[in-house]
């Protein structure tokens, strides 16, 4: 998978540098390539072995087999993450673990693809490559499965901003797959009405200062309070995480720098280029709010679970304006550079560190 993504990044960069990115014949070829890539990634991810190599894949399999062995008949569950748990329950009674994981990867990758097609039309391939090039993409397909599925559905929901019925339905389904999406939806609701990005940017910067001064105070307060009655939520903040790129505790300057890349991009387009696209400003403000929450609890052991609440929007924040408005004569070349920038941290983690 790492080599496949690296090859796609090279193709995207070369295609951008060629200056032919927006030619009709290139778009036609890209659409065919894009569909093939989506199918390959879904199958490769969905039919992975049940192994601890893939993080929580094994834990999901254990829960799945417990459902298979139970005497309970299938019914719609009514717990907090009822959509995901009901899906798992149905597959446990009517399928097997591999068809279940294949379905999950189809939702995760396929819904993201659908959202990007709705946004970028025939130019969706490079935004899709940027998305799968993020270092969290694979992890949230095989480890944080619920989080990944929910995030893709919420991205699709946001594309229905002008269609409240579908927006609400998809947000309802996304939150029913993973509770973390309630934070994103709350941020989306606030940003829908309060549109001044200066306020959100000021809050984001203030949260960095507060986090530096307060240390782990807010994370401990949240974990020890009854603000959110979710044992898993508290364990993510207070638990012991020693087997991931987030295992280094303390203030993660590297991940803060990573998070600041879309902030810099959004700042440039909105404040320097005076870009007024309502959808883009909405996403940018949502990103700032959700990322600010992560910064407050940045020292938490499993802060990656909360970072992803904002990070799944990064590809859109980075690439969206390049395909929606012409800013420069060599815009396709600029797209090539943004592809390199978006993939640079993944390359470092994958092939260097």
C-alpha positions as CSV (number, residue, x, y, z in Angstrom):
1,X,0.0,0.0,0.0
2,X,2.8,2.4,0.8
3,X,4.5,1.8,-2.5
4,X,1.1,2.1,-4.4
5,X,0.5,5.5,-2.7
6,X,4.0,6.7,-3.4
7,X,3.7,5.7,-7.1
8,X,0.3,7.6,-7.3
9,X,1.9,10.7,-5.7
10,X,4.7,10.6,-8.3
11,X,2.1,10.3,-11.1
12,X,0.0,13.2,-9.6
13,X,3.1,15.4,-9.4
14,X,4.4,14.6,-12.9
15,X,0.9,15.2,-14.3
16,X,0.6,18.5,-12.5
17,X,4.0,19.7,-13.6
18,X,3.3,18.7,-17.2
19,X,0.7,21.6,-17.4
20,X,-1.9,19.3,-19.0
21,X,-3.8,18.5,-15.9
22,X,-7.0,20.1,-17.0
23,X,-7.0,18.8,-20.6
24,X,-10.1,16.9,-21.5
25,X,-8.2,13.8,-22.6
26,X,-6.2,13.7,-19.3
27,X,-9.4,14.1,-17.3
28,X,-11.0,11.1,-19.2
29,X,-8.0,8.9,-18.4
30,X,-7.9,10.1,-14.8
31,X,-11.5,9.1,-14.3
32,X,-10.8,5.6,-15.4
33,X,-7.7,5.3,-13.3
34,X,-9.5,6.7,-10.3
35,X,-12.2,4.1,-10.4
36,X,-9.6,1.3,-10.7
37,X,-7.7,2.8,-7.7
38,X,-10.8,2.9,-5.6
39,X,-11.7,-0.7,-6.3
40,X,-8.1,-1.9,-5.7
41,X,-7.8,0.0,-2.4
42,X,-11.3,-1.3,-1.2
43,X,-10.4,-4.9,-1.9
44,X,-6.9,-4.7,-0.6
45,X,-7.9,-3.0,2.6
46,X,-11.1,-5.0,3.1
47,X,-9.7,-8.5,2.6
48,X,-6.7,-8.0,4.9
49,X,-5.9,-10.9,7.2
50,X,-7.2,-10.8,10.8
51,X,-3.9,-9.9,12.5
52,X,-2.6,-7.7,15.2
53,X,-0.4,-6.1,12.5
54,X,-3.5,-4.1,11.6
55,X,-4.1,-2.6,15.0
56,X,-7.7,-3.0,16.2
57,X,-8.6,-5.3,13.4
58,X,-8.1,-8.2,15.8
59,X,-10.2,-6.5,18.5
60,X,-13.0,-6.0,16.0
61,X,-12.8,-9.7,15.0
62,X,-13.1,-10.8,18.6
63,X,-16.2,-8.7,19.1
64,X,-17.6,-10.1,15.8
65,X,-17.1,-13.7,16.8
66,X,-18.7,-13.1,20.2
67,X,-21.8,-11.9,18.3
68,X,-21.7,-15.0,16.1
69,X,-21.6,-17.2,19.1
70,X,-24.4,-15.4,21.0
71,X,-28.0,-16.7,21.0
72,X,-29.4,-13.2,20.3
73,X,-31.4,-12.7,17.2
74,X,-30.6,-9.8,14.9
75,X,-32.3,-6.6,15.8
76,X,-31.7,-2.9,15.5
77,X,-29.5,-1.9,18.5
78,X,-30.2,1.3,20.4
79,X,-26.8,2.1,21.9
80,X,-24.7,5.2,21.3
81,X,-22.9,3.9,18.1
82,X,-26.0,1.9,17.0
83,X,-25.4,2.2,13.3
84,X,-21.9,0.5,13.4
85,X,-22.9,-2.0,16.0
86,X,-26.1,-3.0,14.2
87,X,-24.1,-3.4,10.9
88,X,-21.6,-5.7,12.8
89,X,-24.5,-7.6,14.4
90,X,-26.1,-8.2,11.0
91,X,-22.9,-9.4,9.4
92,X,-22.2,-11.7,12.4
93,X,-25.6,-13.4,11.8
94,X,-25.5,-13.4,8.0
95,X,-21.9,-13.2,6.8
96,X,-18.4,-13.6,8.0
97,X,-15.6,-11.4,9.3
98,X,-14.1,-10.8,5.8
99,X,-17.3,-9.7,4.2
100,X,-17.8,-7.4,7.2
101,X,-14.4,-5.8,6.8
102,X,-14.9,-5.5,3.1
103,X,-18.2,-3.7,3.7
104,X,-16.4,-1.3,6.1
105,X,-13.7,-0.5,3.6
106,X,-16.3,0.0,0.9
107,X,-18.0,2.6,3.1
108,X,-14.7,4.2,4.2
109,X,-13.1,4.5,0.7
110,X,-16.2,4.5,-1.4
111,X,-18.0,7.2,0.5
112,X,-14.9,9.4,0.4
113,X,-14.6,8.9,-3.3
114,X,-18.3,9.8,-3.8
115,X,-17.8,13.0,-1.8
116,X,-14.8,14.0,-3.8
117,X,-16.6,13.3,-7.1
118,X,-19.5,15.5,-5.9
119,X,-17.1,18.3,-5.1
120,X,-14.5,18.1,-7.9
121,X,-16.5,16.4,-10.6
122,X,-14.1,15.0,-13.3
123,X,-11.1,16.5,-11.5
124,X,-11.4,14.2,-8.4
125,X,-8.4,12.0,-8.9
126,X,-5.6,14.2,-7.5
127,X,-7.7,15.3,-4.5
128,X,-8.4,11.5,-3.9
129,X,-4.6,10.8,-4.2
130,X,-3.9,13.6,-1.7
131,X,-6.5,12.1,0.7
132,X,-5.1,8.5,0.6
133,X,-1.6,10.0,0.8
134,X,-2.3,11.3,4.3
135,X,-0.4,9.2,6.9
136,X,-3.7,8.5,8.8
137,X,-5.6,7.1,5.8
138,X,-4.5,3.5,6.1
139,X,-4.7,3.5,9.9
140,X,-8.3,4.6,9.9
141,X,-9.2,1.9,7.4
142,X,-7.8,-1.0,9.4
143,X,-7.3,0.3,13.0
144,X,-9.8,3.1,13.8
145,X,-12.4,1.5,11.5
146,X,-15.4,3.2,13.0
147,X,-13.8,6.6,13.1
148,X,-12.7,6.3,9.4
149,X,-16.1,5.2,8.2
150,X,-17.9,8.0,10.2
151,X,-15.4,10.7,8.9
152,X,-16.0,9.7,5.2
153,X,-19.8,9.8,5.7
154,X,-19.6,13.2,7.3
155,X,-17.5,14.5,4.4
156,X,-20.2,13.3,2.1
157,X,-22.8,14.9,4.3
158,X,-21.1,18.2,4.1
159,X,-21.3,18.1,0.3
160,X,-25.1,18.2,0.7
161,X,-24.9,21.6,2.5
162,X,-27.6,22.9,0.2
163,X,-29.8,19.9,0.8
164,X,-30.8,19.8,4.5
165,X,-32.6,16.5,4.3
166,X,-29.6,14.5,3.0
167,X,-27.3,16.5,5.2
168,X,-29.2,15.6,8.4
169,X,-29.6,11.9,7.3
170,X,-25.9,11.4,6.6
171,X,-24.8,13.3,9.7
172,X,-27.2,11.1,11.8
173,X,-25.6,8.0,10.2
174,X,-22.0,9.2,10.7
175,X,-22.6,10.0,14.4
176,X,-24.3,6.6,14.8
177,X,-21.1,5.0,13.6
178,X,-18.7,6.9,15.9
179,X,-19.5,9.3,18.7
180,X,-16.5,11.6,18.0
181,X,-18.4,13.0,15.0
182,X,-20.7,14.9,17.4
183,X,-17.8,17.3,18.0
184,X,-17.5,17.8,14.2
185,X,-21.2,18.3,13.8
186,X,-21.4,20.8,16.7
187,X,-18.5,22.7,15.1
188,X,-20.3,22.5,11.7
189,X,-23.5,23.9,13.3
190,X,-21.7,26.8,14.8
191,X,-19.7,27.6,11.7
192,X,-22.8,27.4,9.6
193,X,-24.1,30.6,11.3
194,X,-20.9,32.3,12.6
195,X,-18.7,32.7,9.5
196,X,-15.9,35.1,10.6
197,X,-12.7,33.0,10.2
198,X,-10.7,35.6,12.2
199,X,-12.5,34.6,15.3
200,X,-11.8,30.9,14.8
201,X,-8.2,31.5,13.9
202,X,-7.8,33.6,17.1
203,X,-9.3,30.8,19.1
204,X,-7.0,28.2,17.5
205,X,-3.9,30.3,18.3
206,X,-5.2,31.0,21.9
207,X,-5.6,27.2,22.4
208,X,-1.9,26.7,21.6
209,X,-0.9,29.2,24.3
210,X,-3.4,27.7,26.8
211,X,-2.2,24.2,26.1
212,X,1.5,25.2,26.6
213,X,0.7,26.9,29.9
214,X,-1.9,24.5,31.3
215,X,-0.1,21.2,30.4
216,X,-2.4,18.2,30.8
217,X,-4.8,20.0,33.1
218,X,-7.8,20.1,30.7
219,X,-7.2,16.5,29.5
220,X,-7.3,15.3,33.1
221,X,-10.4,17.4,33.8
222,X,-12.3,16.0,30.9
223,X,-11.2,12.4,31.6
224,X,-12.2,12.7,35.3
225,X,-15.5,14.5,34.7
226,X,-19.0,13.3,33.8
227,X,-19.1,15.7,30.9
228,X,-19.2,12.9,28.4
229,X,-20.5,9.6,29.8
230,X,-18.3,7.3,27.7
231,X,-15.7,5.1,29.3
232,X,-13.8,4.7,25.9
233,X,-13.6,8.5,25.6
234,X,-12.0,8.8,29.0
235,X,-9.6,5.9,28.3
236,X,-8.4,7.6,25.1
237,X,-7.3,10.6,27.2
238,X,-6.0,8.8,30.3
239,X,-4.9,5.4,28.8
240,X,-1.5,4.1,28.0
241,X,-0.6,4.3,24.3
242,X,2.9,2.9,23.6
243,X,2.6,1.3,20.2
244,X,1.9,4.1,17.7
245,X,3.4,7.3,16.3
246,X,1.6,9.0,19.1
247,X,3.4,7.1,21.8
248,X,5.8,10.0,22.5
249,X,3.9,11.9,25.2
250,X,4.2,15.6,25.8
251,X,3.5,18.6,23.6
252,X,3.7,17.3,20.1
253,X,5.3,20.1,18.1
254,X,5.7,17.8,15.1
255,X,2.0,17.2,14.9
256,X,1.1,20.8,15.7
257,X,3.3,21.7,12.7
258,X,1.5,19.1,10.6
259,X,-1.9,20.5,11.7
260,X,-0.8,24.1,10.9
261,X,-0.3,23.3,7.2
262,X,-4.0,23.5,6.3
263,X,-4.3,26.5,8.7
264,X,-1.6,28.3,6.6
265,X,-3.3,27.3,3.4
266,X,-6.7,28.5,4.6
267,X,-5.2,31.8,5.9
268,X,-3.6,32.5,2.6
269,X,-6.6,31.9,0.4
270,X,-9.2,33.5,2.7
271,X,-7.2,36.5,4.0
272,X,-4.6,37.1,1.3
273,X,-6.4,36.1,-1.9
274,X,-9.8,37.2,-0.5
275,X,-11.3,33.8,-1.5
276,X,-15.0,33.9,-0.5
277,X,-16.2,30.4,-1.3
278,X,-18.9,29.7,1.4
279,X,-18.2,26.0,1.4
280,X,-14.5,26.4,1.8
281,X,-14.8,29.0,4.6
282,X,-17.2,26.6,6.4
283,X,-14.8,23.7,6.2
284,X,-11.9,25.9,7.3
285,X,-13.8,27.1,10.3
286,X,-14.8,23.6,11.3
287,X,-11.2,22.5,11.0
288,X,-10.0,25.3,13.3
289,X,-12.6,24.5,16.0
290,X,-12.0,20.7,16.0
291,X,-8.3,21.0,15.8
292,X,-8.3,23.6,18.6
293,X,-10.0,20.9,20.8
294,X,-7.2,18.4,20.0
295,X,-4.5,21.0,20.8
296,X,-6.1,21.5,24.3
297,X,-5.6,17.7,25.0
298,X,-2.5,17.2,22.8
299,X,-0.7,15.5,25.6
300,X,-3.3,12.7,26.0
301,X,-2.1,9.2,25.3
302,X,-4.6,8.6,22.5
303,X,-4.8,12.1,21.2
304,X,-4.7,10.7,17.7
305,X,-8.3,9.7,18.2
306,X,-9.2,13.3,18.6
307,X,-6.7,14.7,16.0
308,X,-8.4,12.7,13.3
309,X,-11.7,14.6,14.1
310,X,-10.0,17.6,12.3
311,X,-7.3,15.9,10.2
312,X,-9.8,14.1,8.0
313,X,-10.7,17.6,6.6
314,X,-7.0,18.4,5.7
315,X,-7.1,17.2,2.1
316,X,-10.1,19.4,1.3
317,X,-8.6,22.5,3.1
318,X,-5.3,22.0,1.1
319,X,-6.6,21.2,-2.4
320,X,-10.1,22.7,-2.7
321,X,-9.3,26.3,-3.9
322,X,-6.8,25.0,-6.6
323,X,-9.6,23.3,-8.5
324,X,-12.3,25.9,-7.9
325,X,-10.7,29.1,-9.0
326,X,-7.8,30.2,-11.1
327,X,-5.3,32.1,-9.1
328,X,-2.1,31.7,-11.2
329,X,-1.2,31.0,-14.8
330,X,0.9,28.0,-13.7
331,X,-1.8,26.7,-11.3
332,X,-1.3,23.1,-12.3
333,X,2.3,23.4,-11.2
334,X,1.2,24.8,-7.9
335,X,-1.0,21.8,-7.5
336,X,2.0,19.6,-7.9
337,X,3.8,21.4,-5.1
338,X,0.8,21.1,-2.8
339,X,0.7,17.3,-3.5
340,X,4.4,17.1,-2.5
341,X,3.7,19.1,0.7
342,X,0.7,17.1,1.7
343,X,2.6,13.8,1.3
344,X,5.9,14.9,2.8
345,X,5.1,13.9,6.4
346,X,3.7,10.5,5.3
347,X,6.9,9.9,3.3
348,X,9.0,10.8,6.4
349,X,7.1,8.4,8.6
350,X,6.9,5.6,6.0
351,X,10.3,5.5,4.4
352,X,12.7,7.4,6.7
353,X,11.6,7.2,10.3
